Amino acid sequence: MRPGEVKHHRSEFLKVLKAEFPGVREAINAEGGLLHFEMDAFRKYVQRAISQRNEEVVLRAFGLALQTYRVGDAKLKDAVDVSFVEPMDFCPWAWELLPEDLKDLYVQFHGKSGA
């Protein structure tokens, strides 16, 4: 993030999320505007992609989560950490795809890797 650049907030994240992952739109809309529940709906969507071994979706989702964490405001950063990364159930191949910054969040919370 460059100096003076504005941090992204929830509405920008949701716009990108719904455009990139239309399959999660209905679940997001059902959460009544509560960011952590919306982020958890995204996590559940990604968790299904992991269980289906859909590497393409998992990679794109992890990329969006990382980008959101990097440029998001404090509320978005917290939601990525608490409602996306921390409760995720990884298998070895999905853990290997997770960006290092997000792995660090998981390890800081759980005290161990997700593999």
Phi and psi restraints in degrees (range 20) as a CNS / XPLOR table:
assign (resid 1 and name C) (resid 2 and name N)
       (resid 2 and name CA) (resid 2 and name C) 1.0 -84.8 20.0 2
assign (resid 2 and name N) (resid 2 and name CA)
       (resid 2 and name C) (resid 3 and name N) 1.0 150.8 20.0 2
assign (resid 2 and name C) (resid 3 and name N)
       (resid 3 and name CA) (resid 3 and name C) 1.0 -55.4 20.0 2
assign (resid 3 and name N) (resid 3 and name CA)
       (resid 3 and name C) (resid 4 and name N) 1.0 137.8 20.0 2
assign (resid 3 and name C) (resid 4 and name N)
       (resid 4 and name CA) (resid 4 and name C) 1.0 84.2 20.0 2
assign (resid 4 and name N) (resid 4 and name CA)
       (resid 4 and name C) (resid 5 and name N) 1.0 -7.7 20.0 2
assign (resid 4 and name C) (resid 5 and name N)
       (resid 5 and name CA) (resid 5 and name C) 1.0 -75.1 20.0 2
assign (resid 5 and name N) (resid 5 and name CA)
       (resid 5 and name C) (resid 6 and name N) 1.0 137.8 20.0 2
assign (resid 5 and name C) (resid 6 and name N)
       (resid 6 and name CA) (resid 6 and name C) 1.0 -80.0 20.0 2
assign (resid 6 and name N) (resid 6 and name CA)
       (resid 6 and name C) (resid 7 and name N) 1.0 136.4 20.0 2
assign (resid 6 and name C) (resid 7 and name N)
       (resid 7 and name CA) (resid 7 and name C) 1.0 -72.4 20.0 2
assign (resid 7 and name N) (resid 7 and name CA)
       (resid 7 and name C) (resid 8 and name N) 1.0 143.3 20.0 2
assign (resid 7 and name C) (resid 8 and name N)
       (resid 8 and name CA) (resid 8 and name C) 1.0 -75.8 20.0 2
assign (resid 8 and name N) (resid 8 and name CA)
       (resid 8 and name C) (resid 9 and name N) 1.0 153.9 20.0 2
assign (resid 8 and name C) (resid 9 and name N)
       (resid 9 and name CA) (resid 9 and name C) 1.0 -125.5 20.0 2
assign (resid 9 and name N) (resid 9 and name CA)
       (resid 9 and name C) (resid 10 and name N) 1.0 -177.9 20.0 2
assign (resid 9 and name C) (resid 10 and name N)
       (resid 10 and name CA) (resid 10 and name C) 1.0 -49.5 20.0 2
assign (resid 10 and name N) (resid 10 and name CA)
       (resid 10 and name C) (resid 11 and name N) 1.0 -48.0 20.0 2
assign (resid 10 and name C) (resid 11 and name N)
       (resid 11 and name CA) (resid 11 and name C) 1.0 -62.3 20.0 2
assign (resid 11 and name N) (resid 11 and name CA)
       (resid 11 and name C) (resid 12 and name N) 1.0 -36.7 20.0 2
assign (resid 11 and name C) (resid 12 and name N)
       (resid 12 and name CA) (resid 12 and name C) 1.0 -69.3 20.0 2
assign (resid 12 and name N) (resid 12 and name CA)
       (resid 12 and name C) (resid 13 and name N) 1.0 -41.4 20.0 2
assign (resid 12 and name C) (resid 13 and name N)
       (resid 13 and name CA) (resid 13 and name C) 1.0 -60.1 20.0 2
assign (resid 13 and name N) (resid 13 and name CA)
       (resid 13 and name C) (resid 14 and name N) 1.0 -48.0 20.0 2
assign (resid 13 and name C) (resid 14 and name N)
       (resid 14 and name CA) (resid 14 and name C) 1.0 -64.1 20.0 2
assign (resid 14 and name N) (resid 14 and name CA)
       (resid 14 and name C) (resid 15 and name N) 1.0 -37.2 20.0 2
assign (resid 14 and name C) (resid 15 and name N)
       (resid 15 and name CA) (resid 15 and name C) 1.0 -60.5 20.0 2
assign (resid 15 and name N) (resid 15 and name CA)
       (resid 15 and name C) (resid 16 and name N) 1.0 -47.0 20.0 2
assign (resid 15 and name C) (resid 16 and name N)
       (resid 16 and name CA) (resid 16 and name C) 1.0 -67.7 20.0 2
assign (resid 16 and name N) (resid 16 and name CA)
       (resid 16 and name C) (resid 17 and name N) 1.0 -45.0 20.0 2
assign (resid 16 and name C) (resid 17 and name N)
       (resid 17 and name CA) (resid 17 and name C) 1.0 -57.4 20.0 2
assign (resid 17 and name N) (resid 17 and name CA)
       (resid 17 and name C) (resid 18 and name N) 1.0 -49.2 20.0 2
assign (resid 17 and name C) (resid 18 and name N)
       (resid 18 and name CA) (resid 18 and name C) 1.0 -67.4 20.0 2
assign (resid 18 and name N) (resid 18 and name CA)
       (resid 18 and name C) (resid 19 and name N) 1.0 -31.8 20.0 2
assign (resid 18 and name C) (resid 19 and name N)
       (resid 19 and name CA) (resid 19 and name C) 1.0 -72.8 20.0 2
assign (resid 19 and name N) (resid 19 and name CA)
       (resid 19 and name C) (resid 20 and name N) 1.0 -41.9 20.0 2
assign (resid 19 and name C) (resid 20 and name N)
       (resid 20 and name CA) (resid 20 and name C) 1.0 -77.8 20.0 2
assign (resid 20 and name N) (resid 20 and name CA)
       (resid 20 and name C) (resid 21 and name N) 1.0 -32.0 20.0 2
assign (resid 20 and name C) (resid 21 and name N)
       (resid 21 and name CA) (resid 21 and name C) 1.0 -132.4 20.0 2
assign (resid 21 and name N) (resid 21 and name CA)
       (resid 21 and name C) (resid 22 and name N) 1.0 72.4 20.0 2
assign (resid 21 and name C) (resid 22 and name N)
       (resid 22 and name CA) (resid 22 and name C) 1.0 -59.7 20.0 2
assign (resid 22 and name N) (resid 22 and name CA)
       (resid 22 and name C) (resid 23 and name N) 1.0 -21.8 20.0 2
assign (resid 22 and name C) (resid 23 and name N)
       (resid 23 and name CA) (resid 23 and name C) 1.0 -68.2 20.0 2
assign (resid 23 and name N) (resid 23 and name CA)
       (resid 23 and name C) (resid 24 and name N) 1.0 -13.8 20.0 2
assign (resid 23 and name C) (resid 24 and name N)
       (resid 24 and name CA) (resid 24 and name C) 1.0 -100.6 20.0 2
assign (resid 24 and name N) (resid 24 and name CA)
       (resid 24 and name C) (resid 25 and name N) 1.0 -6.2 20.0 2
assign (resid 24 and name C) (resid 25 and name N)
       (resid 25 and name CA) (resid 25 and name C) 1.0 -54.6 20.0 2
assign (resid 25 and name N) (resid 25 and name CA)
       (resid 25 and name C) (resid 26 and name N) 1.0 -49.4 20.0 2
assign (resid 25 and name C) (resid 26 and name N)
       (resid 26 and name CA) (resid 26 and name C) 1.0 -62.3 20.0 2
assign (resid 26 and name N) (resid 26 and name CA)
       (resid 26 and name C) (resid 27 and name N) 1.0 -43.1 20.0 2
assign (resid 26 and name C) (resid 27 and name N)
       (resid 27 and name CA) (resid 27 and name C) 1.0 -64.8 20.0 2
assign (resid 27 and name N) (resid 27 and name CA)
       (resid 27 and name C) (resid 28 and name N) 1.0 -39.5 20.0 2
assign (resid 27 and name C) (resid 28 and name N)
       (resid 28 and name CA) (resid 28 and name C) 1.0 -64.1 20.0 2
assign (resid 28 and name N) (resid 28 and name CA)
       (resid 28 and name C) (resid 29 and name N) 1.0 -46.8 20.0 2
assign (resid 28 and name C) (resid 29 and name N)
       (resid 29 and name CA) (resid 29 and name C) 1.0 -62.6 20.0 2
assign (resid 29 and name N) (resid 29 and name CA)
       (resid 29 and name C) (resid 30 and name N) 1.0 -25.3 20.0 2
assign (resid 29 and name C) (resid 30 and name N)
       (resid 30 and name CA) (resid 30 and name C) 1.0 -78.1 20.0 2
assign (resid 30 and name N) (resid 30 and name CA)
       (resid 30 and name C) (resid 31 and name N) 1.0 -8.0 20.0 2
assign (resid 30 and name C) (resid 31 and name N)
       (resid 31 and name CA) (resid 31 and name C) 1.0 -90.3 20.0 2
assign (resid 31 and name N) (resid 31 and name CA)
       (resid 31 and name C) (resid 32 and name N) 1.0 5.2 20.0 2
assign (resid 31 and name C) (resid 32 and name N)
       (resid 32 and name CA) (resid 32 and name C) 1.0 63.6 20.0 2
assign (resid 32 and name N) (resid 32 and name CA)
       (resid 32 and name C) (resid 33 and name N) 1.0 28.4 20.0 2
assign (resid 32 and name C) (resid 33 and name N)
       (resid 33 and name CA) (resid 33 and name C) 1.0 79.8 20.0 2
assign (resid 33 and name N) (resid 33 and name CA)
       (resid 33 and name C) (resid 34 and name N) 1.0 15.3 20.0 2
assign (resid 33 and name C) (resid 34 and name N)
       (resid 34 and name CA) (resid 34 and name C) 1.0 -97.2 20.0 2
assign (resid 34 and name N) (resid 34 and name CA)
       (resid 34 and name C) (resid 35 and name N) 1.0 111.2 20.0 2
assign (resid 34 and name C) (resid 35 and name N)
       (resid 35 and name CA) (resid 35 and name C) 1.0 -54.3 20.0 2
assign (resid 35 and name N) (resid 35 and name CA)
       (resid 35 and name C) (resid 36 and name N) 1.0 -47.1 20.0 2
assign (resid 35 and name C) (resid 36 and name N)
       (resid 36 and name CA) (resid 36 and name C) 1.0 -66.3 20.0 2
assign (resid 36 and name N) (resid 36 and name CA)
       (resid 36 and name C) (resid 37 and name N) 1.0 -34.5 20.0 2
assign (resid 36 and name C) (resid 37 and name N)
       (resid 37 and name CA) (resid 37 and name C) 1.0 -70.0 20.0 2
assign (resid 37 and name N) (resid 37 and name CA)
       (resid 37 and name C) (resid 38 and name N) 1.0 -37.3 20.0 2
assign (resid 37 and name C) (resid 38 and name N)
       (resid 38 and name CA) (resid 38 and name C) 1.0 -63.9 20.0 2
assign (resid 38 and name N) (resid 38 and name CA)
       (resid 38 and name C) (resid 39 and name N) 1.0 -43.6 20.0 2
assign (resid 38 and name C) (resid 39 and name N)
       (resid 39 and name CA) (resid 39 and name C) 1.0 -65.5 20.0 2
assign (resid 39 and name N) (resid 39 and name CA)
       (resid 39 and name C) (resid 40 and name N) 1.0 -36.7 20.0 2
assign (resid 39 and name C) (resid 40 and name N)
       (resid 40 and name CA) (resid 40 and name C) 1.0 -67.5 20.0 2
assign (resid 40 and name N) (resid 40 and name CA)
       (resid 40 and name C) (resid 41 and name N) 1.0 -35.6 20.0 2
assign (resid 40 and name C) (resid 41 and name N)
       (resid 41 and name CA) (resid 41 and name C) 1.0 -62.2 20.0 2
assign (resid 41 and name N) (resid 41 and name CA)
       (resid 41 and name C) (resid 42 and name N) 1.0 -40.0 20.0 2
assign (resid 41 and name C) (resid 42 and name N)
       (resid 42 and name CA) (resid 42 and name C) 1.0 -63.8 20.0 2
assign (resid 42 and name N) (resid 42 and name CA)
       (resid 42 and name C) (resid 43 and name N) 1.0 -43.3 20.0 2
assign (resid 42 and name C) (resid 43 and name N)
       (resid 43 and name CA) (resid 43 and name C) 1.0 -60.2 20.0 2
assign (resid 43 and name N) (resid 43 and name CA)
       (resid 43 and name C) (resid 44 and name N) 1.0 -44.4 20.0 2
assign (resid 43 and name C) (resid 44 and name N)
       (resid 44 and name CA) (resid 44 and name C) 1.0 -62.4 20.0 2
assign (resid 44 and name N) (resid 44 and name CA)
       (resid 44 and name C) (resid 45 and name N) 1.0 -37.6 20.0 2
assign (resid 44 and name C) (resid 45 and name N)
       (resid 45 and name CA) (resid 45 and name C) 1.0 -61.2 20.0 2
assign (resid 45 and name N) (resid 45 and name CA)
       (resid 45 and name C) (resid 46 and name N) 1.0 -45.6 20.0 2
assign (resid 45 and name C) (resid 46 and name N)
       (resid 46 and name CA) (resid 46 and name C) 1.0 -69.0 20.0 2
assign (resid 46 and name N) (resid 46 and name CA)
       (resid 46 and name C) (resid 47 and name N) 1.0 -37.4 20.0 2
assign (resid 46 and name C) (resid 47 and name N)
       (resid 47 and name CA) (resid 47 and name C) 1.0 -60.1 20.0 2
assign (resid 47 and name N) (resid 47 and name CA)
       (resid 47 and name C) (resid 48 and name N) 1.0 -40.0 20.0 2
assign (resid 47 and name C) (resid 48 and name N)
       (resid 48 and name CA) (resid 48 and name C) 1.0 -63.9 20.0 2
assign (resid 48 and name N) (resid 48 and name CA)
       (resid 48 and name C) (resid 49 and name N) 1.0 -40.9 20.0 2
assign (resid 48 and name C) (resid 49 and name N)
       (resid 49 and name CA) (resid 49 and name C) 1.0 -63.1 20.0 2
assign (resid 49 and name N) (resid 49 and name CA)
       (resid 49 and name C) (resid 50 and name N) 1.0 -36.2 20.0 2
assign (resid 49 and name C) (resid 50 and name N)
       (resid 50 and name CA) (resid 50 and name C) 1.0 -64.9 20.0 2
assign (resid 50 and name N) (resid 50 and name CA)
       (resid 50 and name C) (resid 51 and name N) 1.0 -46.8 20.0 2
assign (resid 50 and name C) (resid 51 and name N)
       (resid 51 and name CA) (resid 51 and name C) 1.0 -65.9 20.0 2
assign (resid 51 and name N) (resid 51 and name CA)
       (resid 51 and name C) (resid 52 and name N) 1.0 -26.0 20.0 2
assign (resid 51 and name C) (resid 52 and name N)
       (resid 52 and name CA) (resid 52 and name C) 1.0 -89.8 20.0 2
assign (resid 52 and name N) (resid 52 and name CA)
       (resid 52 and name C) (resid 53 and name N) 1.0 1.0 20.0 2
assign (resid 52 and name C) (resid 53 and name N)
       (resid 53 and name CA) (resid 53 and name C) 1.0 57.3 20.0 2
assign (resid 53 and name N) (resid 53 and name CA)
       (resid 53 and name C) (resid 54 and name N) 1.0 39.9 20.0 2
assign (resid 53 and name C) (resid 54 and name N)
       (resid 54 and name CA) (resid 54 and name C) 1.0 -91.3 20.0 2
assign (resid 54 and name N) (resid 54 and name CA)
       (resid 54 and name C) (resid 55 and name N) 1.0 82.9 20.0 2
assign (resid 54 and name C) (resid 55 and name N)
       (resid 55 and name CA) (resid 55 and name C) 1.0 -60.7 20.0 2
assign (resid 55 and name N) (resid 55 and name CA)
       (resid 55 and name C) (resid 56 and name N) 1.0 -36.8 20.0 2
assign (resid 55 and name C) (resid 56 and name N)
       (resid 56 and name CA) (resid 56 and name C) 1.0 -63.0 20.0 2
assign (resid 56 and name N) (resid 56 and name CA)
       (resid 56 and name C) (resid 57 and name N) 1.0 -46.4 20.0 2
assign (resid 56 and name C) (resid 57 and name N)
       (resid 57 and name CA) (resid 57 and name C) 1.0 -66.3 20.0 2
assign (resid 57 and name N) (resid 57 and name CA)
       (resid 57 and name C) (resid 58 and name N) 1.0 -42.8 20.0 2
assign (resid 57 and name C) (resid 58 and name N)
       (resid 58 and name CA) (resid 58 and name C) 1.0 -61.4 20.0 2
assign (resid 58 and name N) (resid 58 and name CA)
       (resid 58 and name C) (resid 59 and name N) 1.0 -45.7 20.0 2
assign (resid 58 and name C) (resid 59 and name N)
       (resid 59 and name CA) (resid 59 and name C) 1.0 -59.9 20.0 2
assign (resid 59 and name N) (resid 59 and name CA)
       (resid 59 and name C) (resid 60 and name N) 1.0 -46.4 20.0 2
assign (resid 59 and name C) (resid 60 and name N)
       (resid 60 and name CA) (resid 60 and name C) 1.0 -64.6 20.0 2
assign (resid 60 and name N) (resid 60 and name CA)
       (resid 60 and name C) (resid 61 and name N) 1.0 -39.7 20.0 2
assign (resid 60 and name C) (resid 61 and name N)
       (resid 61 and name CA) (resid 61 and name C) 1.0 -66.6 20.0 2
assign (resid 61 and name N) (resid 61 and name CA)
       (resid 61 and name C) (resid 62 and name N) 1.0 -44.1 20.0 2
assign (resid 61 and name C) (resid 62 and name N)
       (resid 62 and name CA) (resid 62 and name C) 1.0 -62.6 20.0 2
assign (resid 62 and name N) (resid 62 and name CA)
       (resid 62 and name C) (resid 63 and name N) 1.0 -37.3 20.0 2
assign (resid 62 and name C) (resid 63 and name N)
       (resid 63 and name CA) (resid 63 and name C) 1.0 -62.4 20.0 2
assign (resid 63 and name N) (resid 63 and name CA)
       (resid 63 and name C) (resid 64 and name N) 1.0 -43.3 20.0 2
assign (resid 63 and name C) (resid 64 and name N)
       (resid 64 and name CA) (resid 64 and name C) 1.0 -65.7 20.0 2
assign (resid 64 and name N) (resid 64 and name CA)
       (resid 64 and name C) (resid 65 and name N) 1.0 -41.7 20.0 2
assign (resid 64 and name C) (resid 65 and name N)
       (resid 65 and name CA) (resid 65 and name C) 1.0 -61.9 20.0 2
assign (resid 65 and name N) (resid 65 and name CA)
       (resid 65 and name C) (resid 66 and name N) 1.0 -42.6 20.0 2
assign (resid 65 and name C) (resid 66 and name N)
       (resid 66 and name CA) (resid 66 and name C) 1.0 -64.2 20.0 2
assign (resid 66 and name N) (resid 66 and name CA)
       (resid 66 and name C) (resid 67 and name N) 1.0 -47.4 20.0 2
assign (resid 66 and name C) (resid 67 and name N)
       (resid 67 and name CA) (resid 67 and name C) 1.0 -60.4 20.0 2
assign (resid 67 and name N) (resid 67 and name CA)
       (resid 67 and name C) (resid 68 and name N) 1.0 -41.7 20.0 2
assign (resid 67 and name C) (resid 68 and name N)
       (resid 68 and name CA) (resid 68 and name C) 1.0 -63.2 20.0 2
assign (resid 68 and name N) (resid 68 and name CA)
       (resid 68 and name C) (resid 69 and name N) 1.0 -41.9 20.0 2
assign (resid 68 and name C) (resid 69 and name N)
       (resid 69 and name CA) (resid 69 and name C) 1.0 -64.4 20.0 2
assign (resid 69 and name N) (resid 69 and name CA)
       (resid 69 and name C) (resid 70 and name N) 1.0 -40.8 20.0 2
assign (resid 69 and name C) (resid 70 and name N)
       (resid 70 and name CA) (resid 70 and name C) 1.0 -71.0 20.0 2
assign (resid 70 and name N) (resid 70 and name CA)
       (resid 70 and name C) (resid 71 and name N) 1.0 -39.8 20.0 2
assign (resid 70 and name C) (resid 71 and name N)
       (resid 71 and name CA) (resid 71 and name C) 1.0 -110.5 20.0 2
assign (resid 71 and name N) (resid 71 and name CA)
       (resid 71 and name C) (resid 72 and name N) 1.0 -0.7 20.0 2
assign (resid 71 and name C) (resid 72 and name N)
       (resid 72 and name CA) (resid 72 and name C) 1.0 -77.5 20.0 2
assign (resid 72 and name N) (resid 72 and name CA)
       (resid 72 and name C) (resid 73 and name N) 1.0 158.2 20.0 2
assign (resid 72 and name C) (resid 73 and name N)
       (resid 73 and name CA) (resid 73 and name C) 1.0 -71.3 20.0 2
assign (resid 73 and name N) (resid 73 and name CA)
       (resid 73 and name C) (resid 74 and name N) 1.0 178.6 20.0 2
assign (resid 73 and name C) (resid 74 and name N)
       (resid 74 and name CA) (resid 74 and name C) 1.0 -58.4 20.0 2
assign (resid 74 and name N) (resid 74 and name CA)
       (resid 74 and name C) (resid 75 and name N) 1.0 -37.6 20.0 2
assign (resid 74 and name C) (resid 75 and name N)
       (resid 75 and name CA) (resid 75 and name C) 1.0 -66.9 20.0 2
assign (resid 75 and name N) (resid 75 and name CA)
       (resid 75 and name C) (resid 76 and name N) 1.0 -40.9 20.0 2
assign (resid 75 and name C) (resid 76 and name N)
       (resid 76 and name CA) (resid 76 and name C) 1.0 -66.8 20.0 2
assign (resid 76 and name N) (resid 76 and name CA)
       (resid 76 and name C) (resid 77 and name N) 1.0 -43.5 20.0 2
assign (resid 76 and name C) (resid 77 and name N)
       (resid 77 and name CA) (resid 77 and name C) 1.0 -57.3 20.0 2
assign (resid 77 and name N) (resid 77 and name CA)
       (resid 77 and name C) (resid 78 and name N) 1.0 -45.8 20.0 2
assign (resid 77 and name C) (resid 78 and name N)
       (resid 78 and name CA) (resid 78 and name C) 1.0 -62.5 20.0 2
assign (resid 78 and name N) (resid 78 and name CA)
       (resid 78 and name C) (resid 79 and name N) 1.0 -42.1 20.0 2
assign (resid 78 and name C) (resid 79 and name N)
       (resid 79 and name CA) (resid 79 and name C) 1.0 -65.5 20.0 2
assign (resid 79 and name N) (resid 79 and name CA)
       (resid 79 and name C) (resid 80 and name N) 1.0 -41.0 20.0 2
assign (resid 79 and name C) (resid 80 and name N)
       (resid 80 and name CA) (resid 80 and name C) 1.0 -61.1 20.0 2
assign (resid 80 and name N) (resid 80 and name CA)
       (resid 80 and name C) (resid 81 and name N) 1.0 -45.6 20.0 2
assign (resid 80 and name C) (resid 81 and name N)
       (resid 81 and name CA) (resid 81 and name C) 1.0 -65.2 20.0 2
assign (resid 81 and name N) (resid 81 and name CA)
       (resid 81 and name C) (resid 82 and name N) 1.0 -57.8 20.0 2
assign (resid 81 and name C) (resid 82 and name N)
       (resid 82 and name CA) (resid 82 and name C) 1.0 -77.9 20.0 2
assign (resid 82 and name N) (resid 82 and name CA)
       (resid 82 and name C) (resid 83 and name N) 1.0 -38.8 20.0 2
assign (resid 82 and name C) (resid 83 and name N)
       (resid 83 and name CA) (resid 83 and name C) 1.0 -107.4 20.0 2
assign (resid 83 and name N) (resid 83 and name CA)
       (resid 83 and name C) (resid 84 and name N) 1.0 -7.5 20.0 2
assign (resid 83 and name C) (resid 84 and name N)
       (resid 84 and name CA) (resid 84 and name C) 1.0 -113.6 20.0 2
assign (resid 84 and name N) (resid 84 and name CA)
       (resid 84 and name C) (resid 85 and name N) 1.0 -58.4 20.0 2
assign (resid 84 and name C) (resid 85 and name N)
       (resid 85 and name CA) (resid 85 and name C) 1.0 -75.9 20.0 2
assign (resid 85 and name N) (resid 85 and name CA)
       (resid 85 and name C) (resid 86 and name N) 1.0 -52.5 20.0 2
assign (resid 85 and name C) (resid 86 and name N)
       (resid 86 and name CA) (resid 86 and name C) 1.0 -58.0 20.0 2
assign (resid 86 and name N) (resid 86 and name CA)
       (resid 86 and name C) (resid 87 and name N) 1.0 -43.1 20.0 2
assign (resid 86 and name C) (resid 87 and name N)
       (resid 87 and name CA) (resid 87 and name C) 1.0 -86.3 20.0 2
assign (resid 87 and name N) (resid 87 and name CA)
       (resid 87 and name C) (resid 88 and name N) 1.0 -1.6 20.0 2
assign (resid 87 and name C) (resid 88 and name N)
       (resid 88 and name CA) (resid 88 and name C) 1.0 -65.1 20.0 2
assign (resid 88 and name N) (resid 88 and name CA)
       (resid 88 and name C) (resid 89 and name N) 1.0 140.9 20.0 2
assign (resid 88 and name C) (resid 89 and name N)
       (resid 89 and name CA) (resid 89 and name C) 1.0 -106.4 20.0 2
assign (resid 89 and name N) (resid 89 and name CA)
       (resid 89 and name C) (resid 90 and name N) 1.0 107.9 20.0 2
assign (resid 89 and name C) (resid 90 and name N)
       (resid 90 and name CA) (resid 90 and name C) 1.0 -96.4 20.0 2
assign (resid 90 and name N) (resid 90 and name CA)
       (resid 90 and name C) (resid 91 and name N) 1.0 148.2 20.0 2
assign (resid 90 and name C) (resid 91 and name N)
       (resid 91 and name CA) (resid 91 and name C) 1.0 -105.4 20.0 2
assign (resid 91 and name N) (resid 91 and name CA)
       (resid 91 and name C) (resid 92 and name N) 1.0 166.4 20.0 2
assign (resid 91 and name C) (resid 92 and name N)
       (resid 92 and name CA) (resid 92 and name C) 1.0 -54.5 20.0 2
assign (resid 92 and name N) (resid 92 and name CA)
       (resid 92 and name C) (resid 93 and name N) 1.0 -42.4 20.0 2
assign (resid 92 and name C) (resid 93 and name N)
       (resid 93 and name CA) (resid 93 and name C) 1.0 -69.6 20.0 2
assign (resid 93 and name N) (resid 93 and name CA)
       (resid 93 and name C) (resid 94 and name N) 1.0 -35.6 20.0 2
assign (resid 93 and name C) (resid 94 and name N)
       (resid 94 and name CA) (resid 94 and name C) 1.0 -71.1 20.0 2
assign (resid 94 and name N) (resid 94 and name CA)
       (resid 94 and name C) (resid 95 and name N) 1.0 -38.0 20.0 2
assign (resid 94 and name C) (resid 95 and name N)
       (resid 95 and name CA) (resid 95 and name C) 1.0 -60.0 20.0 2
assign (resid 95 and name N) (resid 95 and name CA)
       (resid 95 and name C) (resid 96 and name N) 1.0 -41.0 20.0 2
assign (resid 95 and name C) (resid 96 and name N)
       (resid 96 and name CA) (resid 96 and name C) 1.0 -63.5 20.0 2
assign (resid 96 and name N) (resid 96 and name CA)
       (resid 96 and name C) (resid 97 and name N) 1.0 -29.2 20.0 2
assign (resid 96 and name C) (resid 97 and name N)
       (resid 97 and name CA) (resid 97 and name C) 1.0 -80.3 20.0 2
assign (resid 97 and name N) (resid 97 and name CA)
       (resid 97 and name C) (resid 98 and name N) 1.0 -20.9 20.0 2
assign (resid 97 and name C) (resid 98 and name N)
       (resid 98 and name CA) (resid 98 and name C) 1.0 -66.8 20.0 2
assign (resid 98 and name N) (resid 98 and name CA)
       (resid 98 and name C) (resid 99 and name N) 1.0 128.7 20.0 2
assign (resid 98 and name C) (resid 99 and name N)
       (resid 99 and name CA) (resid 99 and name C) 1.0 -60.4 20.0 2
assign (resid 99 and name N) (resid 99 and name CA)
       (resid 99 and name C) (resid 100 and name N) 1.0 148.4 20.0 2
assign (resid 99 and name C) (resid 100 and name N)
       (resid 100 and name CA) (resid 100 and name C) 1.0 -54.8 20.0 2
assign (resid 100 and name N) (resid 100 and name CA)
       (resid 100 and name C) (resid 101 and name N) 1.0 -41.7 20.0 2
assign (resid 100 and name C) (resid 101 and name N)
       (resid 101 and name CA) (resid 101 and name C) 1.0 -59.2 20.0 2
assign (resid 101 and name N) (resid 101 and name CA)
       (resid 101 and name C) (resid 102 and name N) 1.0 -37.8 20.0 2
assign (resid 101 and name C) (resid 102 and name N)
       (resid 102 and name CA) (resid 102 and name C) 1.0 -77.7 20.0 2
assign (resid 102 and name N) (resid 102 and name CA)
       (resid 102 and name C) (resid 103 and name N) 1.0 -34.4 20.0 2
assign (resid 102 and name C) (resid 103 and name N)
       (resid 103 and name CA) (resid 103 and name C) 1.0 -59.1 20.0 2
assign (resid 103 and name N) (resid 103 and name CA)
       (resid 103 and name C) (resid 104 and name N) 1.0 -41.8 20.0 2
assign (resid 103 and name C) (resid 104 and name N)
       (resid 104 and name CA) (resid 104 and name C) 1.0 -58.9 20.0 2
assign (resid 104 and name N) (resid 104 and name CA)
       (resid 104 and name C) (resid 105 and name N) 1.0 -41.0 20.0 2
assign (resid 104 and name C) (resid 105 and name N)
       (resid 105 and name CA) (resid 105 and name C) 1.0 -61.2 20.0 2
assign (resid 105 and name N) (resid 105 and name CA)
       (resid 105 and name C) (resid 106 and name N) 1.0 -44.8 20.0 2
assign (resid 105 and name C) (resid 106 and name N)
       (resid 106 and name CA) (resid 106 and name C) 1.0 -62.9 20.0 2
assign (resid 106 and name N) (resid 106 and name CA)
       (resid 106 and name C) (resid 107 and name N) 1.0 -47.8 20.0 2
assign (resid 106 and name C) (resid 107 and name N)
       (resid 107 and name CA) (resid 107 and name C) 1.0 -64.8 20.0 2
assign (resid 107 and name N) (resid 107 and name CA)
       (resid 107 and name C) (resid 108 and name N) 1.0 -39.2 20.0 2
assign (resid 107 and name C) (resid 108 and name N)
       (resid 108 and name CA) (resid 108 and name C) 1.0 -60.7 20.0 2
assign (resid 108 and name N) (resid 108 and name CA)
       (resid 108 and name C) (resid 109 and name N) 1.0 -36.9 20.0 2
assign (resid 108 and name C) (resid 109 and name N)
       (resid 109 and name CA) (resid 109 and name C) 1.0 -78.7 20.0 2
assign (resid 109 and name N) (resid 109 and name CA)
       (resid 109 and name C) (resid 110 and name N) 1.0 -49.3 20.0 2
assign (resid 109 and name C) (resid 110 and name N)
       (resid 110 and name CA) (resid 110 and name C) 1.0 -89.0 20.0 2
assign (resid 110 and name N) (resid 110 and name CA)
       (resid 110 and name C) (resid 111 and name N) 1.0 -19.7 20.0 2
assign (resid 110 and name C) (resid 111 and name N)
       (resid 111 and name CA) (resid 111 and name C) 1.0 76.4 20.0 2
assign (resid 111 and name N) (resid 111 and name CA)
       (resid 111 and name C) (resid 112 and name N) 1.0 13.5 20.0 2
assign (resid 111 and name C) (resid 112 and name N)
       (resid 112 and name CA) (resid 112 and name C) 1.0 -159.6 20.0 2
assign (resid 112 and name N) (resid 112 and name CA)
       (resid 112 and name C) (resid 113 and name N) 1.0 165.8 20.0 2
assign (resid 112 and name C) (resid 113 and name N)
       (resid 113 and name CA) (resid 113 and name C) 1.0 -75.1 20.0 2
assign (resid 113 and name N) (resid 113 and name CA)
       (resid 113 and name C) (resid 114 and name N) 1.0 165.5 20.0 2
assign (resid 113 and name C) (resid 114 and name N)
       (resid 114 and name CA) (resid 114 and name C) 1.0 -91.4 20.0 2
assign (resid 114 and name N) (resid 114 and name CA)
       (resid 114 and name C) (resid 115 and name N) 1.0 2.1 20.0 2
